[in-house]
């Protein structure tokens, strides 16, 4: 009787596997979704800035500080020189600003695993320096913070470190 119905409707023996093909399709989709969820949660968290909301509220303070720094008219330079990180700081009249407390935060643009901070020492004539050894070649961001007579100043430069 079943064979007669199958022959009358045109059904083949292999057609009984069609529901299992659908189930297998959804199992494969569920497995792939699980892999994607794992990859999404085990890699970059997506957090770009800690306390982003608070920093956003303080944005006007940041803009005001940048304008106040620009109004000082100080001149600076950041560069690498023979294994040394060198920072020079001059006033708006070109006179060297000596006696500042200077530190540099060195960051890798591709991640924060190799970031480090250095204290620069005065070398005279507004020049501050420190020996530096980068953990890897490539691009590094140097942000230098200086405090001179209760006046904050910061400068930034992208450095390219190449193998010697």
C-alpha positions, 0 to 999 in steps of 0.5 A: 500500500505504501509503495502504491502511495509513493508511486502515485505521489512520485515520492522516492526512498531518498525523500524521507531524509529531507526532514533530517537535512533541515535538522542538520542545516540548523545544527550546522548554523547553531555550531557556527553561531557558537564559534562566532560568539566564542570569537567575539567574546574572547577577542577585543572587548570593544572598550576603547576608553575607560569611563568614556561617559565621564570623559565625555562630560569633561570634554569642555575642560579638555578643550579649555586646557588645550586652548590654554596650552596653545596660548602659552606659545611654547615650542617642543620637539620629540625625537629618538637620538642614538637610543635616547628619547629626547624632548626639548621645551622652549618658551614662546620667546625661544628661551629654554625651559629648564627644571621641568618634571617630565615623563613620557608614556610610550604606547603601541597603537595596535594594543596596550600589552607593551606600553611603558612609562619613562621619567626623563632627566634634564640635560640642560638647555631645555633638553630632557632625555632618557635611554629607551629600548623598545620591545618591538619595531614599528610605530609607537606613540610618545606622549610627553607630560611636562610640569614647569612652574605649576604649568602643565604641558603635553606633547605627542609624536608618532615614532617609527622604530626600525631595526638597527 
